[in-house]
Amino acid sequence: MGSASARGSDRIVSRLPLSWTEPGRRLASVVVEASGYSAVEEEHRAMESAGARILATLCAPSEGRVICESIVDLGELDPRELESRLRSIRGIGSAEVREGAVRGFASLPGRTLESAGTRSILMTSRALRGMLLGMREFLGEEVGETALYYIGYYSGRGAAQEHDELLGPGAAPRVNFAVLQAHGYASSIEALRSPDGSRYRIEARDLVECDLLKGRMRGRTSHWFRGMLAGILEASEGGEWEVEEVECVNEGSDKCAFEARRRAPGQPAPRMLVR
């Protein structure tokens, strides 16, 4: 159970309470161990009636219990008073309220994350934008974009190889595209394969790489994600693939679109892979 905004036309925004920043507010993390979801509902009502504003919540069953983690705006509440109130609720085995060390910020205790059956990490847009721009800044635009392409290529290829090993030949690229979509790389990824298997057209909406570079880079700005597509197709379809971004939101389109072509045997690789 997580917190999510109302659904827009094609987009759902999920807000994970792992860390939170709202300058000026007294934020705190709240972690409770409950006997069931009915006790969690009581906990939420108690926090709201006490004056706390729940910003995001994540709950999951664990060995016959429910662990529920939230980020809240305390307002004028004393965190110890709130903690005592939560512990008095029937069905709540333990409760911890931890105010952020810096006003305007709070985070949950350290953890390892798992998704798609394996350990995962979550990267914020601040860090990802730093990587996308920093590679260009440090290496120069052309070399930096090539480096981003190959970072995407090898990560996409490695993930696709593992999915085919786990789920059987042919599982990727469909599984990889679904994972990328579910993990927030894009709100939708649609792929159309030619009858002979030599070409793909892939359309991505709300693609994170291009969204983060709006107003900072011009033209077709996807190199990291484009490399992922090439790596996924090589691992799952075999052969070598050229992937070109043919539409980009940073050129006025409503989506980013890619055309992928299998390179014919003996055909030399293009001199520049990023263009």
Backbone bond lengths (Angstrom), bond angles and torsions (degrees), N, CA, C in turn:
res aa  C-N    CA-C-N  psi(-1)  N-CA   C-N-CA  omega(-1)  CA-C   N-CA-C  phi
1 M - - - 1.461 - - 1.514 108.07 -
2 G 1.315 118.65 121.26 1.453 122.31 179.77 1.510 110.13 -129.94
3 S 1.317 116.13 178.69 1.450 120.30 178.84 1.519 108.95 -98.97
4 A 1.332 116.49 134.29 1.450 120.11 179.56 1.516 108.76 -141.53
5 S 1.330 115.39 149.45 1.451 119.52 177.58 1.516 108.97 -77.25
6 A 1.333 115.95 172.71 1.460 119.75 172.84 1.512 108.85 -64.24
7 R 1.305 115.88 150.23 1.457 120.39 -177.48 1.520 110.15 -76.45
8 G 1.338 115.95 133.24 1.451 121.33 173.24 1.511 109.11 -87.26
9 S 1.321 117.42 -158.43 1.457 120.40 -176.95 1.524 111.18 -61.88
10 D 1.338 117.97 -47.84 1.460 120.83 179.84 1.522 111.56 -136.06
11 R 1.301 117.75 14.34 1.457 118.78 -167.72 1.523 111.01 -135.00
12 I 1.333 115.66 132.87 1.457 122.58 172.40 1.519 107.37 -116.47
13 V 1.321 116.49 132.45 1.457 120.82 177.09 1.517 108.35 -107.32
14 S 1.318 117.81 115.31 1.463 122.82 176.98 1.521 108.78 -97.60
15 R 1.318 116.14 131.64 1.465 120.84 -177.79 1.530 108.69 -110.68
16 L 1.316 116.15 106.28 1.456 121.73 -177.65 1.523 110.35 -87.78
17 P 1.326 118.31 129.69 1.471 121.18 -175.88 1.532 112.48 -85.90
18 L 1.330 117.01 50.96 1.459 119.67 179.40 1.522 110.48 -87.44
19 S 1.307 116.37 -43.18 1.467 121.77 170.95 1.524 106.80 -149.32
20 W 1.325 116.34 155.94 1.471 119.41 -171.80 1.523 108.96 -149.04
21 T 1.321 116.00 141.45 1.460 121.74 177.99 1.517 109.58 -131.87
22 E 1.315 116.68 119.73 1.472 123.02 171.62 1.519 106.50 -142.97
23 P 1.323 117.39 95.46 1.463 120.85 -174.88 1.523 112.92 -51.54
24 G 1.337 115.61 135.44 1.462 122.04 175.92 1.507 115.09 91.17
25 R 1.327 118.65 -16.14 1.465 120.55 -176.77 1.525 111.09 -95.32
26 R 1.333 115.34 152.31 1.463 121.32 175.69 1.523 108.31 -87.97
27 L 1.311 115.87 95.19 1.455 120.83 -176.83 1.526 110.59 -96.27
28 A 1.325 114.99 151.03 1.461 120.60 178.56 1.522 108.98 -149.36
29 S 1.327 115.47 153.72 1.458 120.85 171.16 1.521 108.51 -96.53
30 V 1.323 116.17 143.40 1.467 122.41 178.50 1.527 107.41 -127.14
31 V 1.329 116.64 122.92 1.460 121.73 179.53 1.522 107.87 -123.97
32 V 1.332 116.85 122.26 1.465 120.81 179.14 1.524 109.69 -126.44
33 E 1.322 114.60 150.84 1.460 122.50 171.99 1.513 106.49 -112.26
34 A 1.331 116.20 119.38 1.464 121.07 -173.57 1.520 110.84 -120.85
35 S 1.345 115.00 159.08 1.460 120.29 179.05 1.520 111.45 -77.76
36 G 1.329 117.36 -20.30 1.456 121.18 -179.40 1.517 110.67 -176.34
37 Y 1.324 116.41 178.26 1.460 120.20 -175.90 1.521 112.66 -70.77
38 S 1.319 118.06 -23.50 1.464 118.94 176.72 1.527 110.31 -65.79
39 A 1.323 116.85 -36.93 1.467 119.89 176.49 1.518 110.81 -68.08
40 V 1.340 116.84 -34.36 1.468 120.43 176.98 1.523 110.05 -64.34
41 E 1.328 117.07 -40.56 1.463 120.03 177.46 1.525 111.02 -61.09
42 E 1.343 116.63 -40.64 1.464 120.34 176.54 1.523 110.79 -63.09
43 E 1.331 115.98 -40.01 1.471 120.21 178.94 1.522 110.87 -60.93
44 H 1.338 116.62 -44.70 1.466 120.41 -179.67 1.531 110.81 -64.16
45 R 1.330 116.47 -42.05 1.461 118.82 178.45 1.526 110.78 -63.48
46 A 1.332 116.57 -39.24 1.466 120.25 -179.88 1.519 111.26 -64.34
47 M 1.337 117.38 -41.28 1.460 119.84 179.41 1.525 111.19 -65.13
48 E 1.319 116.15 -43.67 1.462 119.70 -178.66 1.525 111.66 -67.13
49 S 1.341 116.76 -40.60 1.469 119.06 179.81 1.531 111.32 -68.82
50 A 1.336 116.56 -26.08 1.472 119.84 177.31 1.524 112.46 -78.18
51 G 1.336 116.65 -12.74 1.461 119.76 178.09 1.512 114.79 108.61
52 A 1.341 118.13 1.21 1.464 120.72 176.71 1.524 109.53 -80.97
53 R 1.311 116.19 144.31 1.469 121.00 177.00 1.522 108.30 -106.75
54 I 1.323 116.30 118.57 1.464 120.97 -178.65 1.527 108.57 -80.48
55 L 1.333 116.21 121.39 1.459 121.37 -177.81 1.530 111.69 -92.22
56 A 1.328 116.65 -36.86 1.463 120.77 179.52 1.516 108.78 -163.45
57 T 1.319 116.08 149.32 1.461 121.95 -177.60 1.522 109.98 -140.97
58 L 1.318 115.23 143.97 1.460 121.67 175.57 1.524 107.84 -136.13
59 C 1.344 117.32 122.12 1.462 121.96 -179.03 1.524 109.60 -125.54
60 A 1.331 116.03 145.95 1.458 120.07 178.99 1.520 109.65 -153.14
61 P 1.347 117.17 143.12 1.471 119.80 175.96 1.521 110.58 -70.73
62 S 1.339 115.61 146.54 1.465 120.86 179.94 1.528 109.03 -153.04
63 E 1.328 116.53 105.43 1.464 122.90 175.79 1.530 112.39 52.13
64 G 1.316 115.93 51.21 1.451 120.95 176.59 1.513 115.00 82.19
65 R 1.319 117.38 0.99 1.464 121.68 177.60 1.519 108.53 -120.31
66 V 1.320 116.07 176.41 1.455 122.22 172.58 1.521 107.73 -123.59
67 I 1.317 116.31 122.91 1.463 121.37 174.37 1.522 107.08 -98.16
68 C 1.316 115.90 123.79 1.461 121.03 -176.84 1.523 108.80 -122.78
69 E 1.336 116.42 127.15 1.458 122.80 -177.10 1.522 109.16 -123.39
70 S 1.327 115.82 133.13 1.462 120.40 -176.50 1.520 110.37 -136.22
71 I 1.319 114.43 155.98 1.462 122.03 165.19 1.522 106.12 -111.94
72 V 1.344 116.73 128.72 1.461 120.87 -176.96 1.522 110.35 -129.29
73 D 1.318 114.24 155.71 1.460 122.04 169.66 1.526 106.65 -95.33
74 L 1.339 117.19 113.07 1.464 121.08 -175.33 1.516 113.39 -71.96
75 G 1.322 117.45 -25.53 1.465 118.42 -172.77 1.517 109.49 63.01
76 E 1.336 117.34 -122.41 1.460 121.63 179.78 1.525 112.49 -99.64
77 L 1.315 117.72 7.27 1.468 120.96 -176.62 1.524 112.44 -68.62
78 D 1.322 115.38 144.15 1.460 121.96 170.54 1.533 107.19 -81.68
79 P 1.347 120.01 121.92 1.458 120.43 -177.92 1.525 113.82 -58.80
80 R 1.342 117.58 -33.81 1.468 119.85 179.12 1.525 111.09 -69.07
81 E 1.322 115.95 -36.00 1.467 119.76 178.06 1.522 110.27 -66.63
82 L 1.322 117.11 -42.19 1.457 120.59 177.99 1.525 110.51 -64.22
83 E 1.312 116.44 -42.35 1.460 120.59 179.33 1.528 111.15 -59.64
84 S 1.331 116.47 -44.19 1.466 120.81 179.22 1.523 110.95 -63.42
85 R 1.312 116.57 -39.40 1.469 120.80 -179.86 1.531 110.64 -64.79
86 L 1.318 116.79 -40.69 1.460 119.94 -179.43 1.529 111.25 -68.42
87 R 1.314 117.15 -37.87 1.463 120.63 -179.04 1.533 112.38 -66.57
88 S 1.319 116.11 -20.48 1.471 119.36 -178.61 1.522 112.51 -83.34
89 I 1.323 117.69 -6.77 1.464 121.20 -177.76 1.529 109.78 -76.72
90 R 1.304 115.39 133.83 1.460 120.74 177.91 1.535 109.69 -62.24
91 G 1.330 116.19 128.15 1.455 121.03 179.93 1.509 114.20 97.38
92 I 1.349 117.30 -10.28 1.466 121.06 176.02 1.524 108.13 -93.12
93 G 1.349 116.41 113.66 1.455 120.10 -177.90 1.513 113.22 -81.32
94 S 1.328 116.61 -36.49 1.467 120.98 177.85 1.516 108.46 -151.95
95 A 1.326 115.70 154.84 1.458 121.39 178.85 1.520 108.41 -149.75
96 E 1.339 115.08 135.92 1.460 120.69 177.22 1.515 108.85 -133.84
97 V 1.335 116.21 127.57 1.461 122.36 176.27 1.521 106.79 -115.08
98 R 1.328 115.86 119.91 1.463 120.33 -175.97 1.526 109.14 -123.85
99 E 1.332 115.57 110.46 1.463 119.74 178.61 1.518 109.50 -72.84
100 G 1.350 116.22 142.97 1.453 120.30 -179.84 1.522 111.99 -61.95
101 A 1.328 115.71 146.78 1.467 120.45 -178.85 1.523 111.44 -66.98
102 V 1.338 117.22 -26.44 1.459 122.81 179.15 1.520 107.90 -120.48
103 R 1.324 116.91 132.32 1.456 120.11 179.38 1.526 109.59 -59.11
104 G 1.320 115.63 132.82 1.455 120.28 -179.49 1.512 113.91 95.05
105 F 1.341 117.15 1.51 1.464 120.08 -179.93 1.521 110.12 -142.08
106 A 1.341 116.55 142.48 1.462 121.97 173.22 1.523 107.87 -151.57
107 S 1.330 115.75 154.04 1.463 120.00 178.48 1.515 109.13 -148.48
108 L 1.326 115.44 156.87 1.448 121.26 176.37 1.523 109.90 -79.84
109 P 1.333 117.48 163.88 1.468 120.05 178.11 1.522 111.21 -58.74
110 G 1.341 116.01 157.79 1.458 121.11 -179.84 1.514 112.35 -59.42
111 R 1.323 116.10 151.99 1.450 121.50 -174.08 1.517 110.09 -160.94
112 T 1.323 116.29 170.01 1.454 121.89 162.82 1.519 106.75 -109.35
113 L 1.317 116.04 143.21 1.462 122.29 -178.41 1.515 110.04 -106.89
114 E 1.312 115.58 144.87 1.454 121.25 174.78 1.523 109.23 -128.15
115 S 1.327 115.63 136.69 1.460 121.75 174.74 1.517 107.42 -153.83
116 A 1.321 116.81 150.67 1.462 122.25 -177.04 1.526 110.92 55.02
117 G 1.330 116.02 31.19 1.452 120.91 176.05 1.505 115.42 76.72
118 T 1.331 117.66 15.70 1.457 119.65 -177.73 1.524 110.02 -151.69
119 R 1.328 116.12 164.96 1.461 119.46 179.62 1.524 109.89 -64.35
120 S 1.323 115.74 139.26 1.459 121.76 -177.03 1.522 109.42 -136.45
121 I 1.323 115.10 166.85 1.458 121.33 173.22 1.521 108.44 -131.53
122 L 1.315 115.19 161.09 1.459 120.76 176.74 1.524 107.76 -117.51
123 M 1.330 117.11 126.23 1.464 121.86 179.21 1.517 108.90 -111.31
124 T 1.317 117.74 130.68 1.458 120.61 178.93 1.525 110.69 -77.71
125 S 1.327 115.09 162.33 1.464 119.83 178.39 1.524 111.30 -62.81
126 R 1.329 117.37 -29.26 1.466 119.64 178.49 1.522 110.82 -61.83
127 A 1.342 115.84 -45.44 1.459 119.79 -179.50 1.530 110.95 -71.68
128 L 1.337 116.98 -42.21 1.454 120.26 -177.44 1.526 111.08 -66.10
129 R 1.322 117.53 -42.20 1.466 120.00 177.56 1.533 110.12 -61.75
130 G 1.335 115.76 -38.45 1.462 119.05 177.24 1.519 111.92 -59.80
131 M 1.338 117.30 -40.08 1.465 120.41 177.86 1.531 110.98 -67.04
132 L 1.334 116.73 -46.13 1.457 120.70 -176.23 1.529 111.98 -63.24
133 L 1.316 116.73 -39.92 1.461 120.55 179.86 1.520 111.79 -84.20
134 G 1.340 116.47 -35.75 1.460 120.29 -176.29 1.506 113.12 -65.68
135 M 1.332 118.17 -35.81 1.463 120.22 177.77 1.519 110.84 -61.92
136 R 1.329 116.34 -39.63 1.462 120.19 178.26 1.526 110.93 -70.04
137 E 1.337 115.50 -39.78 1.467 120.10 -178.48 1.530 111.51 -65.39
138 F 1.334 116.74 -43.61 1.463 120.92 -174.93 1.524 112.24 -79.01
139 L 1.350 117.13 -40.57 1.457 120.96 -173.17 1.527 113.51 -100.58
140 G 1.330 117.27 -7.47 1.448 120.05 -170.83 1.516 109.31 91.17
141 E 1.320 117.18 154.55 1.465 120.22 -171.13 1.524 112.36 -60.56
142 E 1.338 117.46 -48.46 1.466 119.93 -174.55 1.527 111.80 -66.54
143 V 1.334 116.97 -49.10 1.468 120.42 -178.96 1.528 110.14 -69.22
144 G 1.331 117.23 -37.55 1.458 120.68 179.05 1.517 112.06 -62.20
145 E 1.325 117.04 -40.86 1.458 120.47 178.47 1.527 111.26 -68.37
146 T 1.343 116.26 -35.87 1.469 119.59 175.49 1.521 110.22 -63.45
147 A 1.341 117.30 -42.87 1.469 120.83 179.15 1.520 110.74 -62.44
148 L 1.328 117.73 -42.32 1.464 120.69 177.93 1.525 110.96 -62.26
149 Y 1.324 116.48 -39.82 1.465 120.68 178.18 1.528 110.15 -57.92
150 Y 1.324 116.62 -47.22 1.462 118.95 -175.61 1.525 112.47 -75.20
151 I 1.319 118.59 -28.63 1.472 119.87 171.53 1.528 109.15 -60.65
152 G 1.338 116.35 -45.35 1.456 120.30 176.80 1.515 112.47 -65.55
153 Y 1.336 116.04 -41.54 1.465 120.62 -177.22 1.527 111.97 -59.78
154 Y 1.327 116.60 -50.42 1.467 119.05 -175.78 1.525 111.94 -71.96
155 S 1.332 117.66 -33.51 1.471 118.42 176.94 1.524 110.47 -69.70
156 G 1.328 118.01 -40.88 1.462 121.14 177.66 1.516 111.90 -65.03
157 R 1.331 116.81 -42.74 1.456 120.37 -179.85 1.531 111.41 -64.11
158 G 1.346 116.02 -43.87 1.456 119.60 -179.14 1.518 112.46 -63.44
159 A 1.334 116.70 -42.76 1.462 120.14 179.60 1.522 110.95 -65.31
160 A 1.333 117.28 -41.18 1.465 120.53 -179.13 1.522 111.01 -65.94
161 Q 1.314 117.78 -39.67 1.466 120.22 178.01 1.523 111.07 -60.39
162 E 1.332 116.73 -42.63 1.460 120.01 -179.70 1.532 111.62 -66.88
163 H 1.326 116.87 -39.64 1.462 119.12 179.37 1.528 111.37 -64.84
164 D 1.328 117.51 -39.62 1.459 119.62 177.84 1.528 111.05 -66.08
165 E 1.333 116.92 -36.64 1.464 120.49 178.21 1.531 110.99 -67.44
166 L 1.329 116.56 -39.84 1.467 120.88 -177.52 1.523 112.92 -76.35
167 L 1.331 116.85 -42.07 1.462 121.36 -168.26 1.514 113.76 -110.74
168 G 1.327 117.13 -4.24 1.446 120.94 177.74 1.517 112.35 104.07
169 P 1.332 116.95 154.40 1.468 120.94 -179.68 1.522 111.60 -54.93
170 G 1.310 115.50 136.62 1.462 120.31 179.28 1.509 114.86 91.93
171 A 1.347 117.43 -6.92 1.469 119.48 179.58 1.522 110.76 -64.24
172 A 1.329 116.54 -43.28 1.452 120.35 171.80 1.530 106.01 -86.77
173 P 1.335 122.98 147.38 1.455 124.20 13.09 1.532 115.73 -90.56
174 R 1.339 117.63 -5.31 1.467 118.05 -175.62 1.523 111.60 -58.55
175 V 1.338 116.52 -42.11 1.467 119.62 179.93 1.521 110.34 -65.91
176 N 1.334 116.81 -43.64 1.467 119.68 -178.65 1.519 111.81 -62.22
177 F 1.327 117.20 -42.85 1.461 119.73 178.69 1.525 110.48 -63.20
178 A 1.343 116.80 -39.56 1.467 119.93 179.06 1.524 111.13 -65.72
179 V 1.342 117.26 -39.74 1.464 120.57 178.58 1.524 110.40 -65.02
180 L 1.321 117.58 -46.06 1.469 121.13 179.49 1.527 110.74 -59.10
181 Q 1.329 115.96 -41.17 1.465 119.95 179.25 1.524 110.64 -66.63
182 A 1.329 117.40 -45.63 1.462 121.09 -178.58 1.523 112.12 -66.24
183 H 1.334 117.32 -29.02 1.460 121.48 -177.91 1.521 112.94 -89.20
184 G 1.326 117.78 4.55 1.449 119.80 171.01 1.512 116.46 93.38
185 Y 1.345 118.43 8.50 1.462 118.99 176.53 1.526 110.49 -65.52
186 A 1.334 116.06 -32.56 1.458 122.40 177.59 1.516 107.50 -155.84
187 S 1.341 116.41 154.52 1.467 118.50 178.84 1.523 111.32 -76.83
188 S 1.336 117.27 -23.62 1.460 120.82 173.30 1.521 108.67 -153.40
189 I 1.325 115.81 143.72 1.460 122.88 175.22 1.521 106.96 -132.34
190 E 1.321 116.54 116.68 1.459 121.41 -179.79 1.515 109.19 -117.66
191 A 1.332 116.03 130.97 1.460 120.81 -177.54 1.523 109.77 -122.39
192 L 1.330 116.57 132.67 1.457 123.26 176.41 1.528 107.80 -118.41
193 R 1.332 116.51 120.76 1.462 123.00 -176.83 1.522 109.66 -101.56
194 S 1.333 117.39 136.28 1.460 120.60 177.97 1.525 110.04 -69.48
195 P 1.327 118.63 154.23 1.473 121.21 -177.75 1.523 113.64 -55.57
196 D 1.336 117.71 -34.35 1.468 119.07 -177.97 1.535 112.47 -89.59
197 G 1.335 117.36 0.06 1.454 120.59 176.50 1.510 115.15 76.01
198 S 1.318 118.15 12.86 1.464 120.38 -176.02 1.524 112.98 -96.00
199 R 1.334 117.55 -9.94 1.463 120.94 -176.11 1.532 109.80 -141.91
200 Y 1.309 114.41 150.72 1.462 122.25 171.40 1.524 108.29 -132.91
201 R 1.311 116.08 147.47 1.464 121.67 162.95 1.527 106.03 -118.59
202 I 1.325 115.71 125.21 1.459 122.12 -175.31 1.525 108.13 -123.49
203 E 1.328 116.62 124.43 1.459 121.47 179.60 1.522 109.62 -115.41
204 A 1.324 115.75 132.27 1.468 121.60 -178.80 1.525 108.90 -126.51
205 R 1.313 115.41 130.98 1.472 120.30 176.58 1.524 109.40 -108.04
206 D 1.329 115.21 144.89 1.471 122.06 -177.30 1.528 110.68 56.38
207 L 1.317 117.39 39.48 1.463 121.87 179.91 1.525 109.53 -63.91
208 V 1.328 115.96 123.79 1.462 120.41 -170.32 1.524 112.11 -61.14
209 E 1.319 118.10 -40.25 1.463 120.69 -176.97 1.524 111.48 -60.16
210 C 1.317 116.75 -46.08 1.465 119.81 -178.38 1.523 111.70 -74.73
211 D 1.342 117.18 -35.93 1.461 119.95 177.53 1.526 111.07 -60.97
212 L 1.337 116.93 -42.33 1.462 120.28 -177.10 1.528 112.41 -69.87
213 L 1.327 117.20 -21.67 1.462 120.33 -177.44 1.528 113.02 -98.83
214 K 1.342 117.23 3.58 1.464 120.20 176.75 1.517 109.76 -58.40
215 G 1.316 116.00 132.81 1.454 120.87 178.84 1.519 114.29 78.13
216 R 1.328 117.85 -4.44 1.469 121.93 -179.31 1.530 111.82 -115.73
217 M 1.340 116.33 -31.35 1.454 121.52 178.89 1.521 108.16 -131.85
218 R 1.318 115.98 149.09 1.454 120.46 177.72 1.526 110.28 -109.96
219 G 1.319 114.70 159.85 1.451 119.81 176.15 1.512 112.11 83.09
220 R 1.304 115.70 -160.64 1.468 121.93 -178.47 1.523 107.94 -80.46
221 T 1.303 115.31 112.22 1.468 120.22 -165.19 1.517 114.64 -105.53
222 S 1.350 119.10 0.61 1.457 120.14 -177.02 1.525 110.96 -91.23
223 H 1.319 116.61 113.36 1.463 122.33 175.23 1.528 110.27 -122.46
224 W 1.310 117.08 -42.49 1.462 122.48 177.00 1.530 110.53 -61.13
225 F 1.338 117.47 -52.09 1.461 121.41 -179.24 1.532 110.39 -68.04
226 R 1.316 116.94 -37.63 1.469 120.83 178.85 1.523 110.26 -61.57
227 G 1.336 116.16 -39.09 1.461 119.52 175.81 1.513 111.77 -64.91
228 M 1.348 117.22 -38.24 1.464 119.92 176.59 1.527 110.70 -57.76
229 L 1.330 116.49 -45.08 1.459 119.87 -179.49 1.528 110.93 -59.94
230 A 1.328 116.90 -43.62 1.462 119.95 179.61 1.522 111.16 -62.34
231 G 1.329 117.50 -42.24 1.460 120.67 179.67 1.514 112.50 -67.00
232 I 1.335 116.90 -40.55 1.464 121.01 178.86 1.527 110.36 -62.75
233 L 1.328 117.05 -45.52 1.466 120.24 -177.98 1.522 111.54 -67.76
234 E 1.326 117.57 -38.84 1.461 119.12 178.52 1.518 111.07 -62.67
235 A 1.339 117.38 -44.75 1.465 120.69 -177.76 1.524 111.89 -68.37
236 S 1.324 116.99 -36.32 1.468 119.75 -173.03 1.518 113.19 -93.09
237 E 1.344 117.62 -32.53 1.459 121.04 -175.64 1.524 112.94 -104.30
238 G 1.344 116.74 -16.78 1.452 120.39 -176.20 1.517 111.47 82.03
239 G 1.317 116.81 165.77 1.456 121.33 -179.73 1.516 111.82 75.51
240 E 1.329 115.00 -171.50 1.456 122.05 178.72 1.522 108.66 -113.34
241 W 1.349 114.94 143.50 1.462 120.39 -173.75 1.521 110.84 -126.46
242 E 1.315 114.46 140.88 1.467 121.23 170.55 1.523 107.43 -105.44
243 V 1.311 116.40 131.46 1.469 121.52 -179.51 1.521 108.39 -122.51
244 E 1.307 115.67 125.84 1.469 121.74 -179.65 1.522 109.42 -120.69
245 E 1.326 116.33 134.79 1.458 120.20 172.84 1.523 107.65 -82.71
246 V 1.327 117.48 118.98 1.467 121.64 -174.84 1.523 112.51 -106.87
247 E 1.325 117.27 -16.53 1.465 121.93 173.93 1.520 107.79 -139.50
248 C 1.328 116.64 144.93 1.469 120.40 -178.99 1.524 109.58 -146.98
249 V 1.325 116.38 142.51 1.456 119.91 177.21 1.526 110.68 -63.92
250 N 1.321 117.29 -23.78 1.464 120.04 179.15 1.522 112.79 -83.66
251 E 1.335 115.56 5.18 1.467 121.77 169.11 1.523 110.84 -117.75
252 G 1.339 116.44 12.01 1.455 120.34 175.51 1.516 115.80 100.95
253 S 1.330 118.45 -3.14 1.458 120.13 178.44 1.524 110.15 -76.33
254 D 1.338 116.38 163.30 1.462 120.24 177.11 1.526 111.81 -89.91
255 K 1.339 117.02 3.49 1.467 122.22 -179.13 1.518 109.17 -158.18
256 C 1.324 115.21 169.45 1.456 121.07 169.83 1.523 107.34 -105.18
257 A 1.329 116.54 130.23 1.461 121.09 -177.92 1.523 109.17 -126.61
258 F 1.341 115.04 145.31 1.451 121.80 -175.58 1.519 109.31 -131.46
259 E 1.323 115.58 141.95 1.451 121.11 172.21 1.521 108.02 -114.78
260 A 1.319 115.75 124.92 1.460 122.10 -179.36 1.526 108.74 -113.06
261 R 1.340 115.82 132.86 1.464 121.94 -179.23 1.526 109.43 -127.95
262 R 1.313 115.97 132.40 1.461 120.07 174.54 1.531 108.50 -71.62
263 R 1.315 116.05 129.38 1.462 120.05 179.64 1.528 109.42 -76.56
264 A 1.326 116.48 132.74 1.457 120.98 -179.82 1.522 110.88 -66.78
265 P 1.335 118.84 147.17 1.464 120.89 178.10 1.528 111.32 -54.33
266 G 1.315 115.71 131.68 1.452 120.55 179.67 1.503 114.53 85.29
267 Q 1.341 117.78 -10.04 1.457 120.21 178.72 1.513 109.29 -73.18
268 P 1.324 118.53 127.92 1.464 119.92 -177.84 1.518 111.58 -68.28
269 A 1.327 115.20 149.37 1.459 120.09 176.43 1.517 109.11 -67.63
270 P 1.324 119.01 145.06 1.454 121.26 177.00 1.518 110.25 -63.47
271 R 1.324 116.52 146.90 1.467 120.34 -177.77 1.515 111.24 -63.17
272 M 1.332 116.74 -39.35 1.460 120.42 179.46 1.518 108.72 -115.39
273 L 1.331 117.01 118.09 1.460 121.02 -178.44 1.515 112.39 -88.45
274 V 1.322 118.58 -14.64 1.454 119.28 -174.00 1.521 112.29 -92.46
275 R 1.291 118.30 -5.78 1.467 119.76 -178.82 1.514 110.86 -114.33
